[in-house]
C-alpha cells in the first residue's frame, strides 16, 4: 500500500511541469517516440531546421532539471523533432508570507529548440 501511495505522489508532482510551445515551422510531421529524440547541449555541426521553441516550467521545489527536460522531449516528439537543443535553466525564488510563516517558492524554467535534420 505504501508503494502505491508513493507512486501516486510522484505522478501528482510530475504532472506539475508545464510546457509552452511556439511552432516556427508548421510542416506536419509524424510524431516520434520520446526515446528517439536526441537531447543536445549545443547546436549540432550538421545542417538542421528549427521547427519550434519550447519553454518548460514548474513552481514546485521537487521538480528537477530532468523533469523539465523530460516534458520538453515529450513535446519535441509530438512535433516529430529529431533533436532538442537545450538552452539555459533559470530559477527564480521568492518568499511568501502565509499568515503564520515565511515560505520559499521556487520557479524553474528551461528553454530549448526543437530541430529536424536536413535530409539529402
Backbone as XML, in Angstrom:
<?xml version="1.0"?>
<chain id="A" units="angstrom">
  <residue number="1" name="UNK">
    <atom name="N" x="0.822" y="-1.187" z="0.000"/>
    <atom name="CA" x="0.000" y="0.000" z="0.000"/>
    <atom name="C" x="0.868" y="1.253" z="0.000"/>
  </residue>
  <residue number="2" name="UNK">
    <atom name="N" x="1.963" y="1.224" z="0.777"/>
    <atom name="CA" x="2.829" y="2.389" z="0.862"/>
    <atom name="C" x="3.443" y="2.730" z="-0.496"/>
  </residue>
  <residue number="3" name="UNK">
    <atom name="N" x="3.902" y="1.718" z="-1.270"/>
    <atom name="CA" x="4.494" y="1.988" z="-2.569"/>
    <atom name="C" x="3.467" y="2.576" z="-3.528"/>
  </residue>
  <residue number="4" name="UNK">
    <atom name="N" x="2.222" y="2.179" z="-3.400"/>
    <atom name="CA" x="1.166" y="2.737" z="-4.235"/>
    <atom name="C" x="0.963" y="4.211" z="-3.913"/>
  </residue>
  <residue number="5" name="UNK">
    <atom name="N" x="1.012" y="4.577" z="-2.641"/>
    <atom name="CA" x="0.865" y="5.977" z="-2.243"/>
    <atom name="C" x="2.028" y="6.802" z="-2.769"/>
  </residue>
  <residue number="6" name="UNK">
    <atom name="N" x="3.248" y="6.261" z="-2.681"/>
    <atom name="CA" x="4.413" y="6.981" z="-3.182"/>
    <atom name="C" x="4.338" y="7.155" z="-4.690"/>
  </residue>
  <residue number="7" name="UNK">
    <atom name="N" x="3.902" y="6.138" z="-5.403"/>
    <atom name="CA" x="3.767" y="6.240" z="-6.851"/>
    <atom name="C" x="2.741" y="7.297" z="-7.216"/>
  </residue>
  <residue number="8" name="UNK">
    <atom name="N" x="1.640" y="7.336" z="-6.503"/>
    <atom name="CA" x="0.620" y="8.354" z="-6.759"/>
    <atom name="C" x="1.142" y="9.751" z="-6.496"/>
  </residue>
  <residue number="9" name="UNK">
    <atom name="N" x="1.934" y="9.913" z="-5.454"/>
    <atom name="CA" x="2.522" y="11.215" z="-5.150"/>
    <atom name="C" x="3.481" y="11.637" z="-6.244"/>
  </residue>
  <residue number="10" name="UNK">
    <atom name="N" x="4.273" y="10.696" z="-6.757"/>
    <atom name="CA" x="5.213" y="11.013" z="-7.829"/>
    <atom name="C" x="4.480" y="11.462" z="-9.085"/>
  </residue>
  <residue number="11" name="UNK">
    <atom name="N" x="3.398" y="10.793" z="-9.412"/>
    <atom name="CA" x="2.623" y="11.190" z="-10.585"/>
    <atom name="C" x="2.032" y="12.579" z="-10.412"/>
  </residue>
  <residue number="12" name="UNK">
    <atom name="N" x="1.561" y="12.873" z="-9.225"/>
    <atom name="CA" x="0.988" y="14.188" z="-8.961"/>
    <atom name="C" x="2.042" y="15.276" z="-9.104"/>
  </residue>
  <residue number="13" name="UNK">
    <atom name="N" x="3.236" y="15.042" z="-8.565"/>
    <atom name="CA" x="4.295" y="16.038" z="-8.655"/>
    <atom name="C" x="4.782" y="16.204" z="-10.082"/>
  </residue>
  <residue number="14" name="UNK">
    <atom name="N" x="4.947" y="15.090" z="-10.809"/>
    <atom name="CA" x="5.431" y="15.169" z="-12.188"/>
    <atom name="C" x="4.438" y="15.900" z="-13.081"/>
  </residue>
  <residue number="15" name="UNK">
    <atom name="N" x="3.169" y="15.842" z="-12.743"/>
    <atom name="CA" x="2.147" y="16.483" z="-13.562"/>
    <atom name="C" x="2.164" y="17.998" z="-13.427"/>
  </residue>
  <residue number="16" name="UNK">
    <atom name="N" x="2.977" y="18.535" z="-12.536"/>
    <atom name="CA" x="3.002" y="19.976" z="-12.309"/>
    <atom name="C" x="3.972" y="20.706" z="-13.233"/>
  </residue>
  <residue number="17" name="UNK">
    <atom name="N" x="4.696" y="20.001" z="-14.064"/>
    <atom name="CA" x="5.571" y="20.613" z="-15.052"/>
    <atom name="C" x="4.720" y="20.934" z="-16.273"/>
  </residue>
  <residue number="18" name="UNK">
    <atom name="N" x="4.837" y="22.153" z="-16.779"/>
    <atom name="CA" x="4.081" y="22.521" z="-17.975"/>
    <atom name="C" x="5.040" y="23.038" z="-19.042"/>
  </residue>
  <residue number="19" name="UNK">
    <atom name="N" x="4.618" y="22.956" z="-20.286"/>
    <atom name="CA" x="5.450" y="23.410" z="-21.396"/>
    <atom name="C" x="4.652" y="24.319" z="-22.314"/>
  </residue>
  <residue number="20" name="UNK">
    <atom name="N" x="5.349" y="25.314" z="-22.821"/>
    <atom name="CA" x="4.784" y="26.238" z="-23.802"/>
    <atom name="C" x="5.556" y="26.040" z="-25.103"/>
  </residue>
  <residue number="21" name="UNK">
    <atom name="N" x="4.818" y="25.791" z="-26.199"/>
    <atom name="CA" x="5.445" y="25.505" z="-27.492"/>
    <atom name="C" x="5.106" y="26.612" z="-28.474"/>
  </residue>
  <residue number="22" name="UNK">
    <atom name="N" x="6.134" y="27.119" z="-29.152"/>
    <atom name="CA" x="5.965" y="28.104" z="-30.233"/>
    <atom name="C" x="6.470" y="27.466" z="-31.516"/>
  </residue>
  <residue number="23" name="UNK">
    <atom name="N" x="5.560" y="27.023" z="-32.374"/>
    <atom name="CA" x="5.984" y="26.437" z="-33.644"/>
    <atom name="C" x="6.424" y="27.541" z="-34.589"/>
  </residue>
  <residue number="24" name="UNK">
    <atom name="N" x="7.595" y="27.344" z="-35.225"/>
    <atom name="CA" x="8.071" y="28.299" z="-36.218"/>
    <atom name="C" x="8.035" y="27.696" z="-37.620"/>
  </residue>
  <residue number="25" name="UNK">
    <atom name="N" x="7.788" y="26.403" z="-37.711"/>
    <atom name="CA" x="7.635" y="25.696" z="-38.974"/>
    <atom name="C" x="6.386" y="24.837" z="-38.828"/>
  </residue>
  <residue number="26" name="UNK">
    <atom name="N" x="5.388" y="25.087" z="-39.645"/>
    <atom name="CA" x="4.107" y="24.396" z="-39.484"/>
    <atom name="C" x="3.971" y="23.137" z="-40.351"/>
  </residue>
  <residue number="27" name="UNK">
    <atom name="N" x="5.084" y="22.681" z="-40.927"/>
    <atom name="CA" x="5.053" y="21.451" z="-41.713"/>
    <atom name="C" x="4.625" y="20.291" z="-40.813"/>
  </residue>
  <residue number="28" name="UNK">
    <atom name="N" x="3.632" y="19.516" z="-41.276"/>
    <atom name="CA" x="3.156" y="18.374" z="-40.487"/>
    <atom name="C" x="4.185" y="17.244" z="-40.542"/>
  </residue>
  <residue number="29" name="UNK">
    <atom name="N" x="4.527" y="16.729" z="-39.379"/>
    <atom name="CA" x="5.459" y="15.614" z="-39.261"/>
    <atom name="C" x="4.840" y="14.559" z="-38.368"/>
  </residue>
  <residue number="30" name="UNK">
    <atom name="N" x="5.175" y="13.311" z="-38.637"/>
    <atom name="CA" x="4.666" y="12.208" z="-37.816"/>
    <atom name="C" x="5.301" y="12.279" z="-36.427"/>
  </residue>
  <residue number="31" name="UNK">
    <atom name="N" x="4.502" y="12.066" z="-35.389"/>
    <atom name="CA" x="5.074" y="12.022" z="-34.034"/>
    <atom name="C" x="6.107" y="10.907" z="-33.931"/>
  </residue>
  <residue number="32" name="UNK">
    <atom name="N" x="7.023" y="11.078" z="-32.992"/>
    <atom name="CA" x="8.080" y="10.093" z="-32.753"/>
    <atom name="C" x="8.007" y="9.607" z="-31.316"/>
  </residue>
  <residue number="33" name="UNK">
    <atom name="N" x="8.741" y="8.572" z="-31.046"/>
    <atom name="CA" x="8.902" y="8.122" z="-29.667"/>
    <atom name="C" x="9.843" y="9.099" z="-28.957"/>
  </residue>
  <residue number="34" name="UNK">
    <atom name="N" x="9.517" y="9.494" z="-27.725"/>
    <atom name="CA" x="10.429" y="10.386" z="-26.987"/>
    <atom name="C" x="11.846" y="9.800" z="-26.867"/>
  </residue>
  <residue number="35" name="UNK">
    <atom name="N" x="11.963" y="8.480" z="-26.841"/>
    <atom name="CA" x="13.281" y="7.847" z="-26.748"/>
    <atom name="C" x="14.136" y="8.092" z="-27.983"/>
  </residue>
  <residue number="36" name="UNK">
    <atom name="N" x="13.513" y="8.447" z="-29.105"/>
    <atom name="CA" x="14.265" y="8.659" z="-30.343"/>
    <atom name="C" x="14.705" y="10.109" z="-30.521"/>
  </residue>
  <residue number="37" name="UNK">
    <atom name="N" x="14.295" y="11.011" z="-29.629"/>
    <atom name="CA" x="14.669" y="12.426" z="-29.724"/>
    <atom name="C" x="16.008" y="12.636" z="-29.015"/>
  </residue>
  <residue number="38" name="UNK">
    <atom name="N" x="16.997" y="13.125" z="-29.759"/>
    <atom name="CA" x="18.306" y="13.422" z="-29.167"/>
    <atom name="C" x="18.191" y="14.663" z="-28.291"/>
  </residue>
  <residue number="39" name="UNK">
    <atom name="N" x="18.919" y="14.689" z="-27.189"/>
    <atom name="CA" x="18.991" y="15.869" z="-26.340"/>
    <atom name="C" x="20.422" y="16.393" z="-26.447"/>
  </residue>
  <residue number="40" name="UNK">
    <atom name="N" x="20.546" y="17.628" z="-26.941"/>
    <atom name="CA" x="21.854" y="18.220" z="-27.210"/>
    <atom name="C" x="22.088" y="19.441" z="-26.327"/>
  </residue>
  <residue number="41" name="UNK">
    <atom name="N" x="23.320" y="19.633" z="-25.897"/>
    <atom name="CA" x="23.667" y="20.806" z="-25.100"/>
    <atom name="C" x="24.134" y="21.965" z="-25.967"/>
  </residue>
  <residue number="42" name="UNK">
    <atom name="N" x="24.444" y="21.682" z="-27.231"/>
    <atom name="CA" x="24.838" y="22.737" z="-28.169"/>
    <atom name="C" x="24.378" y="22.345" z="-29.562"/>
  </residue>
  <residue number="43" name="UNK">
    <atom name="N" x="24.384" y="23.310" z="-30.445"/>
    <atom name="CA" x="23.916" y="23.078" z="-31.813"/>
    <atom name="C" x="24.797" y="22.030" z="-32.497"/>
  </residue>
  <residue number="44" name="UNK">
    <atom name="N" x="24.191" y="21.143" z="-33.275"/>
    <atom name="CA" x="24.969" y="20.124" z="-33.984"/>
    <atom name="C" x="25.726" y="20.738" z="-35.155"/>
  </residue>
  <residue number="45" name="UNK">
    <atom name="N" x="26.735" y="20.024" z="-35.628"/>
    <atom name="CA" x="27.523" y="20.528" z="-36.760"/>
    <atom name="C" x="26.830" y="20.274" z="-38.096"/>
  </residue>
  <residue number="46" name="UNK">
    <atom name="N" x="25.907" y="19.316" z="-38.134"/>
    <atom name="CA" x="25.210" y="19.034" z="-39.394"/>
    <atom name="C" x="24.037" y="20.002" z="-39.585"/>
  </residue>
  <residue number="47" name="UNK">
    <atom name="N" x="23.588" y="20.127" z="-40.821"/>
    <atom name="CA" x="22.528" y="21.077" z="-41.166"/>
    <atom name="C" x="21.200" y="20.670" z="-40.522"/>
  </residue>
  <residue number="48" name="UNK">
    <atom name="N" x="20.464" y="21.675" z="-40.039"/>
    <atom name="CA" x="19.174" y="21.422" z="-39.393"/>
    <atom name="C" x="18.273" y="22.640" z="-39.564"/>
  </residue>
  <residue number="49" name="UNK">
    <atom name="N" x="16.991" y="22.420" z="-39.261"/>
    <atom name="CA" x="15.993" y="23.484" z="-39.274"/>
    <atom name="C" x="15.308" y="23.500" z="-37.912"/>
  </residue>
  <residue number="50" name="UNK">
    <atom name="N" x="15.153" y="24.688" z="-37.352"/>
    <atom name="CA" x="14.419" y="24.834" z="-36.093"/>
    <atom name="C" x="12.934" y="24.818" z="-36.440"/>
  </residue>
  <residue number="51" name="UNK">
    <atom name="N" x="12.175" y="23.913" z="-35.801"/>
    <atom name="CA" x="10.743" y="23.839" z="-36.073"/>
    <atom name="C" x="9.900" y="24.397" z="-34.928"/>
  </residue>
  <residue number="52" name="UNK">
    <atom name="N" x="10.510" y="24.549" z="-33.747"/>
    <atom name="CA" x="9.757" y="25.085" z="-32.608"/>
    <atom name="C" x="10.712" y="25.480" z="-31.486"/>
  </residue>
  <residue number="53" name="UNK">
    <atom name="N" x="10.235" y="26.373" z="-30.648"/>
    <atom name="CA" x="10.917" y="26.666" z="-29.388"/>
    <atom name="C" x="9.992" y="26.217" z="-28.263"/>
  </residue>
  <residue number="54" name="UNK">
    <atom name="N" x="10.586" y="25.735" z="-27.197"/>
    <atom name="CA" x="9.821" y="25.225" z="-26.066"/>
    <atom name="C" x="10.377" y="25.811" z="-24.782"/>
  </residue>
  <residue number="55" name="UNK">
    <atom name="N" x="9.480" y="26.174" z="-23.879"/>
    <atom name="CA" x="9.882" y="26.543" z="-22.525"/>
    <atom name="C" x="9.058" y="25.714" z="-21.555"/>
  </residue>
  <residue number="56" name="UNK">
    <atom name="N" x="9.740" y="25.001" z="-20.684"/>
    <atom name="CA" x="9.070" y="24.211" z="-19.649"/>
    <atom name="C" x="9.284" y="24.917" z="-18.321"/>
  </residue>
  <residue number="57" name="UNK">
    <atom name="N" x="8.279" y="24.840" z="-17.465"/>
    <atom name="CA" x="8.385" y="25.493" z="-16.167"/>
    <atom name="C" x="7.669" y="24.730" z="-15.088"/>
  </residue>
  <residue number="58" name="UNK">
    <atom name="N" x="8.058" y="25.017" z="-13.851"/>
    <atom name="CA" x="7.441" y="24.395" z="-12.691"/>
    <atom name="C" x="7.558" y="25.322" z="-11.499"/>
  </residue>
  <residue number="59" name="UNK">
    <atom name="N" x="6.532" y="25.309" z="-10.681"/>
    <atom name="CA" x="6.548" y="26.088" z="-9.448"/>
    <atom name="C" x="6.873" y="25.221" z="-8.240"/>
  </residue>
  <residue number="60" name="UNK">
    <atom name="N" x="7.153" y="23.944" z="-8.453"/>
    <atom name="CA" x="7.410" y="23.040" z="-7.335"/>
    <atom name="C" x="8.897" y="22.860" z="-7.099"/>
  </residue>
  <residue number="61" name="UNK">
    <atom name="N" x="9.303" y="22.931" z="-5.862"/>
    <atom name="CA" x="10.687" y="22.703" z="-5.477"/>
    <atom name="C" x="11.116" y="21.286" z="-5.841"/>
  </residue>
  <residue number="62" name="UNK">
    <atom name="N" x="10.182" y="20.343" z="-5.840"/>
    <atom name="CA" x="10.504" y="18.937" z="-6.067"/>
    <atom name="C" x="10.812" y="18.627" z="-7.523"/>
  </residue>
  <residue number="63" name="UNK">
    <atom name="N" x="10.385" y="19.460" z="-8.464"/>
    <atom name="CA" x="10.649" y="19.197" z="-9.873"/>
    <atom name="C" x="12.100" y="19.543" z="-10.184"/>
  </residue>
  <residue number="64" name="UNK">
    <atom name="N" x="12.762" y="18.658" z="-10.922"/>
    <atom name="CA" x="14.180" y="18.814" z="-11.214"/>
    <atom name="C" x="14.396" y="19.235" z="-12.667"/>
  </residue>
  <residue number="65" name="UNK">
    <atom name="N" x="15.654" y="19.483" z="-12.986"/>
    <atom name="CA" x="16.058" y="19.762" z="-14.354"/>
    <atom name="C" x="15.592" y="18.624" z="-15.260"/>
  </residue>
  <residue number="66" name="UNK">
    <atom name="N" x="15.747" y="17.380" z="-14.796"/>
    <atom name="CA" x="15.343" y="16.215" z="-15.598"/>
    <atom name="C" x="13.840" y="16.202" z="-15.860"/>
  </residue>
  <residue number="67" name="UNK">
    <atom name="N" x="13.036" y="16.624" z="-14.873"/>
    <atom name="CA" x="11.580" y="16.684" z="-15.070"/>
    <atom name="C" x="11.234" y="17.682" z="-16.172"/>
  </residue>
  <residue number="68" name="UNK">
    <atom name="N" x="11.885" y="18.838" z="-16.154"/>
    <atom name="CA" x="11.646" y="19.858" z="-17.184"/>
    <atom name="C" x="12.091" y="19.340" z="-18.549"/>
  </residue>
  <residue number="69" name="UNK">
    <atom name="N" x="13.252" y="18.725" z="-18.583"/>
    <atom name="CA" x="13.788" y="18.195" z="-19.843"/>
    <atom name="C" x="12.880" y="17.096" z="-20.397"/>
  </residue>
  <residue number="70" name="UNK">
    <atom name="N" x="12.399" y="16.213" z="-19.539"/>
    <atom name="CA" x="11.510" y="15.130" z="-19.991"/>
    <atom name="C" x="10.241" y="15.690" z="-20.626"/>
  </residue>
  <residue number="71" name="UNK">
    <atom name="N" x="9.684" y="16.742" z="-20.043"/>
    <atom name="CA" x="8.478" y="17.364" z="-20.606"/>
    <atom name="C" x="8.776" y="17.969" z="-21.977"/>
  </residue>
  <residue number="72" name="UNK">
    <atom name="N" x="9.944" y="18.606" z="-22.107"/>
    <atom name="CA" x="10.321" y="19.200" z="-23.388"/>
    <atom name="C" x="10.557" y="18.131" z="-24.455"/>
  </residue>
  <residue number="73" name="UNK">
    <atom name="N" x="11.183" y="17.031" z="-24.080"/>
    <atom name="CA" x="11.418" y="15.929" z="-25.025"/>
    <atom name="C" x="10.082" y="15.351" z="-25.490"/>
  </residue>
  <residue number="74" name="UNK">
    <atom name="N" x="9.140" y="15.198" z="-24.577"/>
    <atom name="CA" x="7.815" y="14.680" z="-24.945"/>
    <atom name="C" x="7.144" y="15.601" z="-25.962"/>
  </residue>
  <residue number="75" name="UNK">
    <atom name="N" x="7.255" y="16.909" z="-25.765"/>
    <atom name="CA" x="6.672" y="17.865" z="-26.717"/>
    <atom name="C" x="7.406" y="17.821" z="-28.058"/>
  </residue>
  <residue number="76" name="UNK">
    <atom name="N" x="8.732" y="17.713" z="-28.030"/>
    <atom name="CA" x="9.516" y="17.621" z="-29.272"/>
    <atom name="C" x="9.123" y="16.379" z="-30.058"/>
  </residue>
  <residue number="77" name="UNK">
    <atom name="N" x="8.891" y="15.277" z="-29.354"/>
    <atom name="CA" x="8.487" y="14.025" z="-30.013"/>
    <atom name="C" x="7.122" y="14.177" z="-30.677"/>
  </residue>
  <residue number="78" name="UNK">
    <atom name="N" x="6.190" y="14.857" z="-30.023"/>
    <atom name="CA" x="4.859" y="15.083" z="-30.612"/>
    <atom name="C" x="4.959" y="15.858" z="-31.919"/>
  </residue>
  <residue number="79" name="UNK">
    <atom name="N" x="5.947" y="16.758" z="-32.002"/>
    <atom name="CA" x="6.125" y="17.582" z="-33.203"/>
    <atom name="C" x="6.915" y="16.869" z="-34.291"/>
  </residue>
  <residue number="80" name="UNK">
    <atom name="N" x="7.455" y="15.677" z="-33.992"/>
    <atom name="CA" x="8.253" y="14.950" z="-34.968"/>
    <atom name="C" x="9.684" y="15.430" z="-35.046"/>
  </residue>
  <residue number="81" name="UNK">
    <atom name="N" x="10.173" y="16.062" z="-33.992"/>
    <atom name="CA" x="11.542" y="16.580" z="-33.985"/>
    <atom name="C" x="12.587" y="15.480" z="-33.887"/>
  </residue>
  <residue number="82" name="UNK">
    <atom name="N" x="13.727" y="15.725" z="-34.519"/>
    <atom name="CA" x="14.849" y="14.790" z="-34.431"/>
    <atom name="C" x="15.643" y="15.008" z="-33.145"/>
  </residue>
  <residue number="83" name="UNK">
    <atom name="N" x="15.692" y="16.270" z="-32.701"/>
    <atom name="CA" x="16.524" y="16.586" z="-31.536"/>
    <atom name="C" x="15.990" y="17.824" z="-30.826"/>
  </residue>
  <residue number="84" name="UNK">
    <atom name="N" x="16.454" y="17.985" z="-29.590"/>
    <atom name="CA" x="16.133" y="19.139" z="-28.763"/>
    <atom name="C" x="17.449" y="19.755" z="-28.324"/>
  </residue>
  <residue number="85" name="UNK">
    <atom name="N" x="17.680" y="21.021" z="-28.698"/>
    <atom name="CA" x="18.876" y="21.740" z="-28.260"/>
    <atom name="C" x="18.489" y="22.505" z="-27.005"/>
  </residue>
  <residue number="86" name="UNK">
    <atom name="N" x="19.093" y="22.141" z="-25.877"/>
    <atom name="CA" x="18.751" y="22.774" z="-24.604"/>
    <atom name="C" x="19.336" y="24.173" z="-24.498"/>
  </residue>
  <residue number="87" name="UNK">
    <atom name="N" x="18.547" y="25.051" z="-23.903"/>
    <atom name="CA" x="19.012" y="26.395" z="-23.587"/>
    <atom name="C" x="19.393" y="26.451" z="-22.122"/>
  </residue>
  <residue number="88" name="UNK">
    <atom name="N" x="19.328" y="27.628" z="-21.561"/>
    <atom name="CA" x="19.708" y="27.813" z="-20.165"/>
    <atom name="C" x="18.554" y="27.504" z="-19.224"/>
  </residue>
  <residue number="89" name="UNK">
    <atom name="N" x="18.898" y="27.018" z="-18.054"/>
    <atom name="CA" x="17.912" y="26.812" z="-16.994"/>
    <atom name="C" x="17.888" y="28.076" z="-16.151"/>
  </residue>
  <residue number="90" name="UNK">
    <atom name="N" x="16.700" y="28.502" z="-15.766"/>
    <atom name="CA" x="16.553" y="29.685" z="-14.914"/>
    <atom name="C" x="15.762" y="29.299" z="-13.673"/>
  </residue>
  <residue number="91" name="UNK">
    <atom name="N" x="16.083" y="29.945" z="-12.566"/>
    <atom name="CA" x="15.367" y="29.702" z="-11.312"/>
    <atom name="C" x="15.140" y="31.042" z="-10.627"/>
  </residue>
  <residue number="92" name="UNK">
    <atom name="N" x="13.893" y="31.264" z="-10.263"/>
    <atom name="CA" x="13.523" y="32.458" z="-9.504"/>
    <atom name="C" x="12.997" y="32.009" z="-8.150"/>
  </residue>
  <residue number="93" name="UNK">
    <atom name="N" x="13.427" y="32.671" z="-7.104"/>
    <atom name="CA" x="12.936" y="32.356" z="-5.766"/>
    <atom name="C" x="12.296" y="33.588" z="-5.164"/>
  </residue>
  <residue number="94" name="UNK">
    <atom name="N" x="11.241" y="33.352" z="-4.415"/>
    <atom name="CA" x="10.601" y="34.433" z="-3.672"/>
    <atom name="C" x="10.086" y="33.868" z="-2.366"/>
  </residue>
  <residue number="95" name="UNK">
    <atom name="N" x="9.906" y="34.743" z="-1.417"/>
    <atom name="CA" x="9.368" y="34.329" z="-0.123"/>
    <atom name="C" x="7.939" y="34.838" z="-0.010"/>
  </residue>
  <residue number="96" name="UNK">
    <atom name="N" x="7.069" y="33.957" z="0.435"/>
    <atom name="CA" x="5.650" y="34.275" z="0.564"/>
    <atom name="C" x="5.263" y="34.167" z="2.029"/>
  </residue>
  <residue number="97" name="UNK">
    <atom name="N" x="4.598" y="35.197" z="2.541"/>
    <atom name="CA" x="4.107" y="35.162" z="3.916"/>
    <atom name="C" x="2.732" y="34.522" z="3.905"/>
  </residue>
  <residue number="98" name="UNK">
    <atom name="N" x="2.573" y="33.412" z="4.632"/>
    <atom name="CA" x="1.318" y="32.653" z="4.623"/>
    <atom name="C" x="0.384" y="33.045" z="5.755"/>
  </residue>
  <residue number="99" name="UNK">
    <atom name="N" x="0.760" y="34.032" z="6.523"/>
    <atom name="CA" x="-0.043" y="34.436" z="7.671"/>
    <atom name="C" x="0.584" y="33.986" z="8.969"/>
  </residue>
  <residue number="100" name="UNK">
    <atom name="N" x="1.277" y="32.847" z="8.924"/>
    <atom name="CA" x="1.940" y="32.337" z="10.127"/>
    <atom name="C" x="3.414" y="32.044" z="9.899"/>
  </residue>
  <residue number="101" name="UNK">
    <atom name="N" x="3.836" y="31.978" z="8.640"/>
    <atom name="CA" x="5.233" y="31.633" z="8.353"/>
    <atom name="C" x="5.651" y="32.196" z="7.006"/>
  </residue>
  <residue number="102" name="UNK">
    <atom name="N" x="6.952" y="32.279" z="6.817"/>
    <atom name="CA" x="7.514" y="32.633" z="5.515"/>
    <atom name="C" x="7.873" y="31.340" z="4.794"/>
  </residue>
  <residue number="103" name="UNK">
    <atom name="N" x="7.442" y="31.212" z="3.551"/>
    <atom name="CA" x="7.693" y="30.014" z="2.759"/>
    <atom name="C" x="8.412" y="30.432" z="1.486"/>
  </residue>
  <residue number="104" name="UNK">
    <atom name="N" x="9.461" y="29.678" z="1.139"/>
    <atom name="CA" x="10.178" y="29.963" z="-0.094"/>
    <atom name="C" x="9.478" y="29.274" z="-1.257"/>
  </residue>
  <residue number="105" name="UNK">
    <atom name="N" x="9.280" y="30.001" z="-2.343"/>
    <atom name="CA" x="8.667" y="29.466" z="-3.551"/>
    <atom name="C" x="9.676" y="29.577" z="-4.686"/>
  </residue>
  <residue number="106" name="UNK">
    <atom name="N" x="9.965" y="28.467" z="-5.332"/>
    <atom name="CA" x="10.896" y="28.448" z="-6.460"/>
    <atom name="C" x="10.152" y="28.218" z="-7.759"/>
  </residue>
  <residue number="107" name="UNK">
    <atom name="N" x="10.516" y="28.967" z="-8.773"/>
    <atom name="CA" x="10.002" y="28.762" z="-10.115"/>
    <atom name="C" x="11.192" y="28.398" z="-10.983"/>
  </residue>
  <residue number="108" name="UNK">
    <atom name="N" x="11.098" y="27.266" z="-11.677"/>
    <atom name="CA" x="12.181" y="26.821" z="-12.555"/>
    <atom name="C" x="11.696" y="26.878" z="-13.997"/>
  </residue>
  <residue number="109" name="UNK">
    <atom name="N" x="12.600" y="27.254" z="-14.886"/>
    <atom name="CA" x="12.288" y="27.288" z="-16.306"/>
    <atom name="C" x="13.472" y="26.751" z="-17.101"/>
  </residue>
  <residue number="110" name="UNK">
    <atom name="N" x="13.151" y="26.087" z="-18.185"/>
    <atom name="CA" x="14.163" y="25.583" z="-19.100"/>
    <atom name="C" x="13.649" y="25.807" z="-20.507"/>
  </residue>
  <residue number="111" name="UNK">
    <atom name="N" x="14.508" y="26.309" z="-21.382"/>
    <atom name="CA" x="14.090" y="26.554" z="-22.758"/>
    <atom name="C" x="14.932" y="25.715" z="-23.712"/>
  </residue>
  <residue number="112" name="UNK">
    <atom name="N" x="14.445" y="25.598" z="-24.930"/>
    <atom name="CA" x="15.177" y="24.853" z="-25.940"/>
    <atom name="C" x="14.553" y="25.003" z="-27.308"/>
  </residue>
  <residue number="113" name="UNK">
    <atom name="N" x="15.249" y="24.472" z="-28.292"/>
    <atom name="CA" x="14.772" y="24.498" z="-29.675"/>
    <atom name="C" x="14.603" y="23.070" z="-30.179"/>
  </residue>
  <residue number="114" name="UNK">
    <atom name="N" x="13.487" y="22.828" z="-30.838"/>
    <atom name="CA" x="13.234" y="21.532" z="-31.479"/>
    <atom name="C" x="13.727" y="21.647" z="-32.911"/>
  </residue>
  <residue number="115" name="UNK">
    <atom name="N" x="14.525" y="20.671" z="-33.328"/>
    <atom name="CA" x="15.085" y="20.716" z="-34.685"/>
    <atom name="C" x="14.806" y="19.434" z="-35.448"/>
  </residue>
  <residue number="116" name="UNK">
    <atom name="N" x="14.861" y="19.559" z="-36.763"/>
    <atom name="CA" x="14.884" y="18.403" z="-37.650"/>
    <atom name="C" x="16.141" y="18.532" z="-38.502"/>
  </residue>
  <residue number="117" name="UNK">
    <atom name="N" x="16.790" y="17.400" z="-38.753"/>
    <atom name="CA" x="17.986" y="17.418" z="-39.577"/>
    <atom name="C" x="17.607" y="17.522" z="-41.040"/>
  </residue>
  <residue number="118" name="UNK">
    <atom name="N" x="18.430" y="18.241" z="-41.794"/>
    <atom name="CA" x="18.230" y="18.338" z="-43.247"/>
    <atom name="C" x="18.505" y="16.973" z="-43.861"/>
  </residue>
  <residue number="119" name="UNK">
    <atom name="N" x="17.632" y="16.551" z="-44.741"/>
    <atom name="CA" x="17.776" y="15.253" z="-45.407"/>
    <atom name="C" x="18.368" y="15.468" z="-46.807"/>
  </residue>
  <residue number="120" name="UNK">
    <atom name="N" x="19.277" y="14.583" z="-47.155"/>
    <atom name="CA" x="19.776" y="14.604" z="-48.520"/>
    <atom name="C" x="20.964" y="15.372" z="-48.680"/>
  </residue>
</chain>
